[in-house]
Amino acid sequence: MKTLKMKFSGLLAVALLTAFSAFAQKEKTVMVGGAAMYPSKNIIENAVNSKDHTTLVAAVKAAGLVETLSGPGPFTVFAPVNDAFAALPAGTVDNLLKPENKAMLTSILTYHVIPGKVDAKSVMMMIKDGGGKAMAKTVQGEELTFSMKGKNVIVTDSKGNMAKVTTADVYQSNGVIHVIDKVLMP
């Protein structure tokens, strides 16, 4: 009887591993920053693996937004790459990461987030329906403007700065990420 239980347990373990492996293989991933982004993981679980988003991850941690962006959401995040942060005036990022500037940092980061799960197809439909322009309210409270430039979705902030979506529809368990090439400012 003991041998039968051990064989059954072994077979059950193999079956579970096979099922999990099959699930992981069927998951449609997108490569961002040299890492696969898994739809079964949340925004933070994926972002920490992207070499292109280390500055964003550090900023999210400094602003205390890890728990929020790990939560159920759904969220649509416009995620600037490291080069976007590097293009800001010298000292800007270091200054924003200081504890005394947490409110300003939080405002900037939440300006990159729209409530809900808004994929690229939905954004393009909103732009079409809006006669070439669409607006969406961010978690921060101000609006972002969306338009098309050729085949590219352009996100414009309240100061007129424009960011291009370089990788769209990186699905997460709690939303979707669109990678952008500039930092947006409220």
Backbone bond lengths (Angstrom), bond angles and torsions (degrees), N, CA, C in turn:
res aa  C-N    CA-C-N  psi(-1)  N-CA   C-N-CA  omega(-1)  CA-C   N-CA-C  phi
1 M - - - 1.454 - - 1.526 110.52 -
2 K 1.346 116.04 -42.28 1.463 120.73 -179.15 1.527 110.47 -62.95
3 T 1.328 117.06 -40.14 1.464 121.94 178.75 1.521 110.11 -64.56
4 L 1.344 117.03 -39.69 1.454 121.42 179.22 1.527 110.43 -63.99
5 K 1.344 117.40 -42.25 1.460 121.80 177.91 1.522 110.91 -63.04
6 M 1.340 116.62 -41.84 1.468 120.64 179.77 1.530 110.19 -64.87
7 K 1.341 117.41 -42.04 1.460 120.76 178.71 1.527 109.97 -64.03
8 F 1.341 116.20 -43.59 1.459 120.50 179.63 1.534 110.55 -62.41
9 S 1.340 115.97 -44.98 1.471 120.35 178.30 1.515 111.10 -60.16
10 G 1.336 116.22 -42.53 1.463 120.51 178.53 1.512 111.55 -63.74
11 L 1.330 116.78 -42.73 1.465 120.78 178.57 1.526 111.15 -65.52
12 L 1.331 115.82 -40.51 1.456 120.29 178.43 1.533 110.30 -62.32
13 A 1.326 117.11 -43.18 1.466 121.03 178.90 1.524 110.98 -62.26
14 V 1.318 117.11 -44.25 1.469 121.29 178.17 1.527 110.25 -62.64
15 A 1.320 117.19 -42.11 1.469 121.16 -179.79 1.526 110.60 -63.87
16 L 1.324 117.23 -43.71 1.463 120.86 179.09 1.523 111.47 -64.62
17 L 1.335 117.30 -43.51 1.459 120.67 178.13 1.520 111.29 -62.66
18 T 1.311 116.84 -41.04 1.465 121.52 178.69 1.527 110.27 -64.38
19 A 1.316 116.67 -44.12 1.466 120.66 179.67 1.527 110.66 -63.56
20 F 1.338 117.01 -44.10 1.460 120.67 179.40 1.529 110.13 -64.19
21 S 1.324 116.04 -43.03 1.466 120.90 179.70 1.528 110.38 -61.98
22 A 1.313 117.28 -41.70 1.466 121.16 179.05 1.521 110.07 -64.21
23 F 1.351 116.96 -41.02 1.466 120.79 178.05 1.518 110.25 -62.09
24 A 1.319 116.91 -46.08 1.470 120.98 -178.88 1.519 110.92 -62.97
25 Q 1.329 117.03 -37.21 1.455 120.03 -179.61 1.518 111.78 -71.91
26 K 1.319 118.24 -30.24 1.464 121.75 -178.82 1.521 112.32 -79.32
27 E 1.323 117.18 -18.06 1.444 121.13 -179.66 1.526 110.06 -64.22
28 K 1.321 116.87 125.22 1.463 121.10 -179.88 1.529 108.61 -83.08
29 T 1.314 116.15 109.55 1.455 121.02 -178.47 1.519 110.70 -100.55
30 V 1.326 114.94 159.99 1.462 123.53 173.43 1.519 105.93 -122.60
31 M 1.319 117.15 136.67 1.469 120.83 177.97 1.526 109.40 -84.71
32 V 1.317 116.22 126.04 1.464 122.71 177.06 1.514 107.00 -136.94
33 G 1.306 116.44 123.75 1.467 120.21 178.61 1.509 112.66 60.16
34 G 1.330 117.27 33.74 1.452 121.81 177.60 1.513 114.75 79.35
35 A 1.327 117.54 7.66 1.469 120.66 -178.65 1.528 110.17 -128.81
36 A 1.306 115.48 145.89 1.464 120.86 175.83 1.528 108.64 -73.37
37 M 1.317 115.76 133.48 1.459 122.19 175.79 1.531 106.95 -101.64
38 Y 1.322 116.14 118.75 1.460 122.33 -174.60 1.525 111.23 -95.66
39 P 1.329 117.82 127.25 1.465 120.68 177.59 1.527 113.75 -61.13
40 S 1.324 118.06 -20.16 1.464 121.44 179.89 1.529 112.07 -82.67
41 K 1.345 117.47 -9.81 1.464 121.25 178.66 1.522 109.91 -100.89
42 N 1.339 116.37 157.12 1.456 119.15 179.95 1.538 110.71 -84.22
43 I 1.301 115.63 175.51 1.466 122.73 -175.13 1.527 111.49 -54.54
44 I 1.307 118.31 -46.75 1.465 121.73 -178.13 1.521 111.12 -69.84
45 E 1.331 117.51 -43.96 1.470 120.74 -179.98 1.526 111.63 -57.50
46 N 1.324 117.52 -34.47 1.461 121.07 177.93 1.524 111.71 -82.23
47 A 1.315 117.38 -46.32 1.473 121.21 -174.11 1.523 112.77 -58.65
48 V 1.324 117.65 -36.04 1.467 119.95 -177.65 1.528 112.18 -64.35
49 N 1.327 117.67 -16.77 1.461 120.86 -179.79 1.527 114.04 -93.02
50 S 1.329 117.43 -9.69 1.458 121.11 -178.17 1.524 110.84 -84.90
51 K 1.328 116.54 119.36 1.473 120.67 177.07 1.522 111.03 -66.13
52 D 1.334 118.42 -19.98 1.465 122.11 -179.49 1.521 113.12 -84.52
53 H 1.331 117.61 -4.80 1.465 120.22 -175.22 1.527 113.65 -126.38
54 T 1.324 118.05 26.52 1.469 120.44 -179.30 1.528 111.93 -65.31
55 T 1.327 117.14 -35.85 1.471 119.75 178.78 1.519 109.92 -68.83
56 L 1.321 116.91 -43.46 1.465 120.52 178.04 1.524 110.76 -60.48
57 V 1.320 117.12 -44.62 1.464 120.71 179.41 1.523 110.71 -61.79
58 A 1.325 117.51 -43.03 1.472 121.07 177.85 1.528 110.39 -61.67
59 A 1.327 116.53 -40.00 1.462 120.43 179.75 1.530 111.03 -67.63
60 V 1.322 116.96 -41.61 1.470 121.24 178.28 1.533 110.09 -61.21
61 K 1.334 116.35 -41.34 1.469 120.30 177.45 1.521 110.62 -64.76
62 A 1.337 117.51 -45.78 1.468 121.63 -178.78 1.525 111.77 -63.31
63 A 1.330 116.72 -32.10 1.463 120.92 -179.60 1.535 112.22 -83.59
64 G 1.334 116.82 -7.90 1.461 119.76 -179.78 1.523 113.03 74.66
65 L 1.329 117.41 29.89 1.459 121.24 -176.61 1.528 114.03 -101.69
66 V 1.327 117.41 4.77 1.466 120.41 -177.90 1.522 110.79 -59.34
67 E 1.319 117.36 -49.17 1.463 120.98 -177.85 1.527 110.96 -61.82
68 T 1.332 117.33 -43.01 1.461 121.46 179.80 1.524 110.88 -60.60
69 L 1.345 117.14 -50.40 1.460 120.92 -176.88 1.534 112.88 -76.53
70 S 1.323 116.95 -5.95 1.461 121.60 172.10 1.523 110.14 -93.92
71 G 1.331 116.01 -10.98 1.460 121.90 -176.73 1.514 112.58 -73.62
72 P 1.335 115.35 -175.73 1.462 120.38 -172.69 1.531 115.19 -66.93
73 G 1.348 117.66 -26.72 1.459 118.46 -179.31 1.516 110.60 64.65
74 P 1.327 116.69 -140.46 1.464 126.53 4.23 1.524 112.05 -81.63
75 F 1.338 114.31 153.78 1.455 122.62 179.31 1.525 109.71 -127.09
76 T 1.313 115.23 148.82 1.460 121.73 168.14 1.512 105.72 -113.70
77 V 1.336 116.26 117.81 1.460 121.48 -175.69 1.529 109.62 -112.21
78 F 1.319 115.47 129.26 1.463 121.96 172.00 1.516 104.77 -97.80
79 A 1.344 115.95 103.95 1.458 123.25 -167.41 1.530 111.81 -100.19
80 P 1.344 117.03 106.37 1.472 119.67 177.35 1.530 111.54 -69.46
81 V 1.322 115.83 140.99 1.465 121.52 177.24 1.528 109.59 -78.76
82 N 1.332 116.07 166.81 1.470 121.43 179.45 1.524 112.12 -53.63
83 D 1.345 117.49 -42.09 1.469 120.68 -179.95 1.525 112.19 -60.30
84 A 1.331 117.27 -30.64 1.465 120.83 177.55 1.530 110.40 -66.15
85 F 1.323 116.22 -42.29 1.466 119.88 177.26 1.524 110.44 -68.02
86 A 1.331 116.75 -38.62 1.472 121.34 179.93 1.521 111.75 -64.83
87 A 1.333 117.32 -25.93 1.469 121.41 -179.43 1.530 112.76 -78.13
88 L 1.334 117.50 -11.05 1.468 120.31 176.66 1.527 108.79 -67.83
89 P 1.335 117.48 158.23 1.470 118.95 178.13 1.530 112.03 -52.54
90 A 1.323 115.73 144.91 1.471 122.40 -177.99 1.528 110.87 -49.06
91 G 1.313 116.54 132.54 1.459 122.78 176.26 1.522 114.64 87.70
92 T 1.331 117.61 -10.45 1.472 120.47 -176.57 1.527 111.71 -59.72
93 V 1.333 116.75 -50.69 1.467 119.90 -176.95 1.523 110.54 -64.24
94 D 1.333 117.29 -46.75 1.469 120.14 179.25 1.525 110.80 -58.07
95 N 1.314 116.85 -40.06 1.454 121.67 179.75 1.530 110.88 -66.44
96 L 1.335 116.66 -42.78 1.468 120.01 -179.66 1.520 112.66 -66.27
97 L 1.332 117.01 -29.12 1.468 120.65 -178.13 1.531 113.47 -78.52
98 K 1.331 117.08 -7.03 1.468 120.17 177.91 1.529 109.96 -70.14
99 P 1.336 116.82 140.15 1.474 120.37 -178.15 1.533 113.73 -53.37
100 E 1.311 117.07 -35.45 1.473 119.18 -178.32 1.537 112.46 -70.10
101 N 1.329 117.86 -11.96 1.467 121.53 -179.86 1.535 112.61 -108.90
102 K 1.336 115.76 18.85 1.467 121.12 -177.27 1.528 112.14 -57.99
103 A 1.321 118.50 -40.95 1.472 121.37 -179.04 1.530 111.03 -63.46
104 M 1.317 116.86 -42.34 1.462 120.80 178.80 1.532 110.51 -65.92
105 L 1.321 116.65 -43.51 1.459 121.76 178.54 1.524 110.37 -61.61
106 T 1.310 116.76 -45.27 1.458 121.57 178.98 1.523 110.90 -60.03
107 S 1.326 116.53 -42.07 1.463 121.56 178.46 1.527 110.97 -60.56
108 I 1.324 116.55 -45.13 1.471 120.97 179.92 1.528 110.52 -64.73
109 L 1.318 117.03 -46.32 1.468 120.20 -177.88 1.528 112.33 -65.75
110 T 1.327 117.62 -43.28 1.465 119.75 -179.16 1.526 111.43 -72.10
111 Y 1.328 116.76 -15.08 1.467 121.75 173.50 1.532 110.50 -71.67
112 H 1.313 117.58 -16.28 1.467 123.19 177.91 1.528 112.34 -93.30
113 V 1.336 117.50 7.08 1.470 121.46 -174.42 1.532 109.77 -124.38
114 I 1.319 114.46 131.92 1.463 121.32 174.47 1.524 107.09 -113.51
115 P 1.352 117.02 135.46 1.465 118.12 176.75 1.529 110.25 -64.13
116 G 1.312 116.71 142.82 1.452 121.61 178.49 1.517 111.77 96.98
117 K 1.313 114.83 176.19 1.468 121.95 -178.91 1.526 107.32 -110.65
118 V 1.326 116.48 99.59 1.462 122.21 -175.13 1.527 108.79 -111.71
119 D 1.332 116.11 106.61 1.460 119.85 -179.73 1.532 110.56 -84.01
120 A 1.331 116.43 172.21 1.464 122.03 -176.43 1.522 111.69 -61.21
121 K 1.313 116.82 -39.16 1.470 120.35 179.45 1.526 110.47 -60.24
122 S 1.334 116.72 -41.44 1.473 121.19 178.91 1.520 111.08 -66.00
123 V 1.343 116.80 -41.67 1.470 120.61 178.92 1.527 109.64 -62.16
124 M 1.333 116.79 -45.87 1.466 120.12 -179.29 1.531 111.41 -64.70
125 M 1.327 117.42 -35.57 1.463 120.91 176.73 1.531 110.46 -66.86
126 M 1.345 116.60 -40.53 1.469 120.65 177.30 1.540 110.25 -62.07
127 I 1.324 116.64 -40.74 1.469 121.49 179.43 1.531 109.28 -64.44
128 K 1.326 116.84 -45.16 1.466 121.30 179.44 1.528 110.42 -62.03
129 D 1.338 115.85 -48.15 1.465 120.91 -179.93 1.525 111.98 -63.43
130 G 1.340 116.84 -27.89 1.464 121.81 -179.49 1.521 113.23 -89.87
131 G 1.336 116.93 10.95 1.470 119.90 178.29 1.516 112.74 70.88
132 G 1.327 117.41 30.66 1.460 120.83 176.99 1.516 114.12 109.00
133 K 1.326 116.03 -2.42 1.465 119.76 -178.28 1.529 109.24 -150.02
134 A 1.320 115.64 143.18 1.467 120.60 176.15 1.517 108.31 -140.12
135 M 1.308 115.60 152.22 1.464 120.40 178.99 1.513 108.52 -126.33
136 A 1.335 114.73 147.72 1.461 120.01 177.34 1.523 108.88 -141.70
137 K 1.310 115.09 137.91 1.462 121.33 179.62 1.526 109.11 -79.75
138 T 1.321 116.24 133.57 1.459 122.03 -179.77 1.523 110.59 -89.30
139 V 1.325 115.84 169.10 1.462 121.62 175.11 1.529 109.60 -61.07
140 Q 1.325 117.42 -31.95 1.466 123.29 179.21 1.525 111.18 -66.19
141 G 1.339 117.20 -27.83 1.457 121.03 176.96 1.519 114.38 118.56
142 E 1.318 118.00 -24.97 1.460 121.05 177.92 1.523 109.34 -91.12
143 E 1.336 115.68 172.95 1.457 119.81 -176.22 1.518 113.06 -104.45
144 L 1.331 114.44 153.65 1.455 123.48 169.04 1.525 106.75 -109.65
145 T 1.325 116.11 149.48 1.459 121.37 178.20 1.519 108.63 -111.99
146 F 1.319 116.86 135.57 1.459 122.91 -179.35 1.518 109.35 -115.99
147 S 1.330 115.43 139.90 1.457 121.97 176.78 1.525 107.86 -150.37
148 M 1.313 115.45 176.08 1.464 121.17 177.91 1.527 108.37 -114.06
149 K 1.318 115.10 142.98 1.457 121.62 171.82 1.522 104.41 -131.45
150 G 1.332 115.52 100.26 1.456 119.38 -170.00 1.517 108.42 67.04
151 K 1.325 116.49 -124.43 1.466 121.02 178.50 1.522 112.35 -98.19
152 N 1.343 117.31 4.34 1.463 121.69 -176.47 1.521 111.88 -96.67
153 V 1.331 115.23 138.57 1.462 120.89 171.75 1.522 106.86 -83.28
154 I 1.325 115.34 129.87 1.463 122.45 179.79 1.528 108.06 -113.15
155 V 1.327 115.79 133.69 1.460 122.39 177.46 1.523 106.90 -111.13
156 T 1.326 116.72 124.06 1.464 121.51 -178.18 1.521 109.11 -114.06
157 D 1.337 115.56 131.54 1.464 119.61 -179.93 1.527 110.79 -88.08
158 S 1.326 117.14 -179.98 1.462 122.36 -176.03 1.527 112.88 -67.67
159 K 1.334 117.93 -15.58 1.457 122.09 178.97 1.534 112.30 -96.66
160 G 1.334 116.21 0.03 1.458 120.41 179.62 1.521 114.65 91.02
161 N 1.343 117.95 0.90 1.464 120.96 176.82 1.523 108.95 -70.94
162 M 1.334 116.34 138.95 1.461 120.44 -177.02 1.522 111.20 -116.75
163 A 1.327 114.90 134.87 1.463 122.29 176.90 1.519 108.05 -120.44
164 K 1.318 115.92 141.88 1.462 121.23 177.42 1.523 108.64 -99.33
165 V 1.322 116.41 137.63 1.461 120.94 173.26 1.523 106.37 -76.23
166 T 1.334 116.16 115.53 1.465 121.15 -177.52 1.528 112.41 -96.22
167 T 1.320 116.99 -27.30 1.465 122.65 174.21 1.520 106.92 -140.63
168 A 1.323 115.57 117.91 1.468 120.50 -177.76 1.523 110.41 -103.58
169 D 1.311 114.27 161.11 1.467 122.48 169.89 1.522 114.66 56.88
170 V 1.328 116.09 53.43 1.463 120.75 172.46 1.535 104.47 -92.96
171 Y 1.328 115.08 94.08 1.465 120.51 -172.90 1.522 112.20 -73.33
172 Q 1.323 115.08 142.18 1.454 124.81 -179.13 1.532 107.93 -127.66
173 S 1.310 117.38 166.63 1.464 119.62 177.86 1.525 111.25 -67.03
174 N 1.324 117.40 -23.58 1.466 121.26 -178.17 1.526 112.88 -121.42
175 G 1.328 117.06 28.20 1.453 119.68 176.05 1.507 113.10 149.07
176 V 1.320 114.67 -149.03 1.465 121.24 -177.87 1.525 108.76 -146.27
177 I 1.313 115.57 144.24 1.471 121.60 176.60 1.520 107.97 -113.02
178 H 1.343 114.88 139.05 1.456 122.46 169.77 1.528 105.18 -119.55
179 V 1.324 117.33 120.20 1.462 121.65 -179.81 1.528 108.44 -77.54
180 I 1.343 116.45 134.15 1.466 120.97 179.33 1.531 110.32 -125.79
181 D 1.342 115.23 161.52 1.462 120.53 -173.87 1.526 114.83 -101.31
182 K 1.331 118.33 5.54 1.473 121.73 178.31 1.532 108.78 -141.37
183 V 1.332 115.60 157.69 1.460 121.12 173.74 1.524 107.31 -89.42
184 L 1.314 117.05 131.45 1.460 122.66 179.00 1.521 109.33 -90.52
185 M 1.337 115.83 142.46 1.472 120.44 -178.55 1.528 111.04 -123.11
186 P 1.335 115.61 129.51 1.484 118.73 178.35 1.528 110.81 -72.24
